[in-house]
Amino acid sequence: MKKLMIFVGLLVISVHSLSGQALGPQPNSYHTIALHADGNVFTWGYDVYGQLGDGSTDDKTTPVRVLKGAYNGTSYLGDNPANKIISVASNRRQSMALAADGGVYTWGDNSYGQLGDGSTTQRNTPVRVLKGEYNGTTYLGDNPANKITAVAMGYAHSIALAEDGSVYTWGKNNCGQLGDGSTTQRNTPVRVLKGEYAGTTYLGDNPSNKIIAVAAGYDYSIALAEDGSVYTWGKNNYGQLGDGTTNDKTTPVRVLKGEYAGTTYLGDNPSNKIIAVALGYYHSIALAADGSVYSWGYNFYGQLGDGSTTQRNTPVRVLKGAYDGTAYLGDNPSNKIIAVAAGSDYSIALTEDGSVYTWGYNSNGQLGDGSTTQRNTPVRVLKGEYAGTTYLGDNPSNKIIAVALGYAHSIALAEDGSVYTWGYNYSGQLGDGSTTQRNTPVRVKGVGGVGDLSLPVVLSSLTGQYKGGKVVLTWTTESETENLGFILERKILGANQGLPSEWLQIASYVTDKALAGHGSTSERHEYQYIDKAVQPDETYLYRLADVDYSGRVTWHKAVEVKVEAQATQLPLVFGLKPAYPNPFNPSVTIKYGLTEDGQVSLKVYNLHGQLVETLVNTRQSAGNYTLTWQPVNLSSGVYVVHLHSGGRTVQRKIMFVK
């Protein structure tokens, strides 16, 4: 079952990928990249430099699949299930992908060595980035003890972040955007020096304050540390480095606080750390834990959102505009800003309730408000082809969960996997099969213009409950693609002197119509199977697989169910039981009880209040439930499990350790 991630231009979400579905910052791109959670990578739009990676240099108005090039797959980038692509980034003329093993692949323009393969040769299929100054053997990320965990692309330079917090850059360096203390172009990675960062020699080398996120702008770079501090380097002609000057910097400087409620620097208030950063062409954005948004740099088109067109060399706070707050964007504690991105000369923000706000340059309709009028405070994006009432994301059953910006086009990803775009479309970057500019959202088509790019088969929950002498298994799909149906298998834990038994198929779509899939659909579907062949005092593991039209079988996480002896069945008590093991690696068992039937939400958040993953979002009967969660690409740390049902909410902390 596949989820979709979208990235445009630079890397709009930094990846901040959203639980298997995400958008990344991509401010200066004329093309778009989409990443399915199965690792497949799709591109569309401008392709003069081979940045679509399909072996050609022809623009595409609908998605194509990226070829494998130097990637260790069969035909396409990401088609090796043992080494999926987990993140992508792009900018105007080039693209980048990060694999699960830490390897980094690039393609497109290479005039300044920004592909990192030791040459300046243009590539229309992926090449692997060489190690340069990285502590590996041959390639960037090939040290399993220090994998690359995030990537970003500027106009003609690239950035990679390693697990240990070190930062590597390569490509164009005329303004010091590589951060190595020089202005020398590099075609393999160099390590960023510490500058004003409180380390020994290099940025991120203090193990108590690692770098956790990076982004790239036109000719400058930004990094976010664990303590919330923000560092910038490179071009600074419009004050985009935020240090109170307009002088270029070849090593990192710390961003001053400006209007942020701190002491001296942006993020230095430990009760309101900076949690995300993004860069546009010449302007910068930071998101704080309380949902407030800060911007600085070039402001000729109102892209800073402070109600003016005045350039700023320290952060200002974005005004609320059309947002439902008091004075500032994100100041409503019941609807915080959870993600930001920056385009060429405009900006975007996503709220907890799924609404989307934009501001700045709008000559191509990239703000999505139905006009081409420039805005210096946020406006709300209209729905266009999105299935809502008035605005994009206003359907509570299908919220917008990620946003991204290109040079002058915008992208949004909905919970059901559908992708919406608007703005400039000269090269087909909207993916709707046309080159027509749009000032409200259109839906991206599928490969070859057939269907929709979305429609991934997304399993949102699988639960098991022992009740009345039988185990009731329920699962929900948010959407499906060519889904023939499901297979259920079971095995007993504790059999054979403590060893688990073999997996046994107990049901299949072939013999049970209740397990038949719904083909390709973007609608939510609920399934149920009742296992009556269980014995008291046994613990069972159940696992589920989906089968597509080609016969490919995809297995999903198993769920554990304890069948109690009749006399010792647990009473129904609402709440979360202690998770075990805790701390955990690689998986944790979560048990919870419901005293009444109703809609149930079970979610995992990080300590910043950001959603990590939704484990359950469906209607369930009263009873005791057990599920197993095995996170993917999760950083070590403390997380919070929230259970909500019937107007009641409880939470428990769990710790993931690597």
Secondary structure as GFF3:
##gff-version 3
##sequence-region A 1 658
A	DSSP	beta_strand	4	8	.	.	.	ID=ss1
A	DSSP	beta_strand	11	12	.	.	.	ID=ss2
A	DSSP	beta_strand	23	25	.	.	.	ID=ss3
A	DSSP	beta_strand	31	36	.	.	.	ID=ss4
A	DSSP	beta_strand	41	45	.	.	.	ID=ss5
A	DSSP	beta_strand	60	65	.	.	.	ID=ss6
A	DSSP	beta_strand	85	90	.	.	.	ID=ss7
A	DSSP	beta_strand	94	99	.	.	.	ID=ss8
A	DSSP	beta_strand	104	108	.	.	.	ID=ss9
A	DSSP	beta_strand	123	128	.	.	.	ID=ss10
A	DSSP	beta_strand	148	153	.	.	.	ID=ss11
A	DSSP	beta_strand	157	162	.	.	.	ID=ss12
A	DSSP	beta_strand	167	171	.	.	.	ID=ss13
A	DSSP	beta_strand	186	191	.	.	.	ID=ss14
A	DSSP	beta_strand	211	216	.	.	.	ID=ss15
A	DSSP	beta_strand	220	225	.	.	.	ID=ss16
A	DSSP	beta_strand	230	234	.	.	.	ID=ss17
A	DSSP	beta_strand	249	254	.	.	.	ID=ss18
A	DSSP	beta_strand	274	279	.	.	.	ID=ss19
A	DSSP	beta_strand	283	288	.	.	.	ID=ss20
A	DSSP	beta_strand	293	297	.	.	.	ID=ss21
A	DSSP	beta_strand	312	317	.	.	.	ID=ss22
A	DSSP	beta_strand	337	342	.	.	.	ID=ss23
A	DSSP	beta_strand	346	351	.	.	.	ID=ss24
A	DSSP	beta_strand	356	360	.	.	.	ID=ss25
A	DSSP	beta_strand	375	380	.	.	.	ID=ss26
A	DSSP	beta_strand	400	405	.	.	.	ID=ss27
A	DSSP	beta_strand	409	414	.	.	.	ID=ss28
A	DSSP	beta_strand	419	423	.	.	.	ID=ss29
A	DSSP	beta_strand	438	443	.	.	.	ID=ss30
A	DSSP	three_ten_helix	447	449	.	.	.	ID=ss31
A	DSSP	beta_strand	458	467	.	.	.	ID=ss32
A	DSSP	beta_strand	470	493	.	.	.	ID=ss33
A	DSSP	alpha_helix	495	498	.	.	.	ID=ss34
A	DSSP	beta_strand	504	508	.	.	.	ID=ss35
A	DSSP	three_ten_helix	513	515	.	.	.	ID=ss36
A	DSSP	beta_strand	516	521	.	.	.	ID=ss37
A	DSSP	beta_strand	525	531	.	.	.	ID=ss38
A	DSSP	beta_strand	538	548	.	.	.	ID=ss39
A	DSSP	beta_strand	553	555	.	.	.	ID=ss40
A	DSSP	beta_strand	559	563	.	.	.	ID=ss41
A	DSSP	three_ten_helix	566	568	.	.	.	ID=ss42
A	DSSP	beta_strand	575	576	.	.	.	ID=ss43
A	DSSP	beta_strand	588	594	.	.	.	ID=ss44
A	DSSP	beta_strand	598	606	.	.	.	ID=ss45
A	DSSP	beta_strand	611	620	.	.	.	ID=ss46
A	DSSP	beta_strand	623	629	.	.	.	ID=ss47
A	DSSP	beta_strand	637	645	.	.	.	ID=ss48
A	DSSP	beta_strand	648	656	.	.	.	ID=ss49
###
